[in-house]
Amino acid sequence: MQLTRRDFLKLSGAGAGASLAGGLLLSPGEVSAATPGPDDLGILYDSSKCVGCRACQMACKRWNKRPAEPDDAQGIYDAPQGLSADTWTLIELKKRSDDDWHFFNYQCMHCTDAACVTVCPSGALFKDERGFTAYDRGKCIGCGYCTRFCPYGVPHLEKQTTAELLSGKTKTAKCTFCQDRIAAGIGGPFCAETCPVGALVWGQRADLLTTAKARVADLQGQGLSTAKLYGETEAAGLHRLSILFGEPGEYGLPLNPASPVTARLWQGVFQWLGTAAFGAAILGSIGAFFVARRKIHMEEVE
């Protein structure tokens, strides 16, 4: 059945205590058995080529109709300070050495083992058959679990009033790999198609992986020993590959971003118990109705 926000809140309260005991049924070290498919799509970001023009950032906003974000501290229009419900692609300046700086692009990593998909109770976030993490806004109930469990801090709830948040009118927002463009057959991620220097490219993940490894070897051969590939195995394989100059932690990227055990606890036990509790509540209500009806009938007879 499709879960509404009201149902979700009921189920959460009913299943919370029992889910902790049920957690013993799961293996603490459990990881996703899924692996990227041979025809999966992906994006490759080569930070050595990026010139920081922010064409990708602006293209993402333009295609997805996301509003600009002013920087209140500096008074600069459309200067986002991080990923948000309105900024799905972000360029930041990073320090490579004392006298060497480079840019880095942040966006959804489209994990094979996607924690956001694991915890989504309504099916709004799901894995597309081509590997990327897709989104159905119509199914989103605004619970915010994806924003809590994503190891990359990608999904964000749209800014709404408290009343809208509690009513379920607010929705989550994140990069969708331009799923609408792919479905329509008019191209791929607009950020990659707009990049003027080829720092962002998209295509078959397997081909991009081969290109990325060759590029890293070339950069290391040029004396850039810190060059490395990120995304080949992380979270069972990311569909957004990145060439770094340093350790992932220097970019704020997790080293082992597997779906947390608590995410699997939610998927494997909490949601199931919640649904069971919801069904039990319905049966209980029906039973109470007939008991009350019989009691009224007995009183009328007396």
C-alpha positions, 0 to 999 in steps of 0.5 A: 500500500502507499503510505501517507504522512498521517499513516507514517506518523501513526506507524512510527509511534506504534513500532518504535519500541518493538523495532529495537528488539527486532534489530537482533534479527539483522546482521550488524555488518550487513551490506548491500549485495547489489552491484553496479550493472554493466549498462548503468549510467554515471557521471565522472568529475575530474577536478584537475580540469575544473576551472570553477566557472559554475556553469554546472551549478547554474545549469542545474538550477535552470533546468530544475527550476530551482531559485537562486540563494543570496549570501546574506553575509556578503550580499552576493546574489546566488552564492549558496554556501552548501547543498540544499533543497534549492542547490543540487550542484555546488562548486567549492574552492579547495586547497591542494597545497600551500600555494595550489588551489583547485575546485570541487563539485558536490552533488548526489553520488547516486550510491548503489547501496543508497541509504536514502532509498533504504529508509524511504517509507513511501518509495519516493526515492528508488533505484532506477534500472540504469543505476542512478537514484531517482525520485518521485515527488508525488510519493514523498511524505516529507518525513525527512529520513533521507536527510538524516541517513544520507552519508553525503548530506544530499537530500534536504527538505524544502523550506516551509512553515511549521504547519506545512511541515507537520501536514506533509506538504513539504517535500524533500529535494535532491539531484535526480540525474536529470531523470526527466531528460533521460526518460524523454531521450533528449540527453543526460545530466544537464550539468555535465552537458553544460560543462565547457571544459569536460570536467563533468562528463556522463555516460556508461559507468563502466566506460567512465570507470576505465577513463577515470583510472587512466586519468589518475595514472596519467596525473600520478605520472605527471608528479601529482602523487595524491591523485586518486579515484573515489567512487569505484567501491564506496557504498557498493559503487557510486554512479558519480565518480570523482578524481581527488587530490588528497584523502576523501576526508579532506573533501568532507567525503566519508571513507566507508559510506555504507548504509548504516545498520540503523537504516537497515533496521528501519527497512527490515524491522521498523517499517514492517512492524509499523505496517503490522501495527497499523493493520492490528489497529484497524482490526482492533477498531473493527472489533471494538465496533462490534463489541460496542454494537452488541453492548448497545443491543443488549441494553436495548433488550434489557 
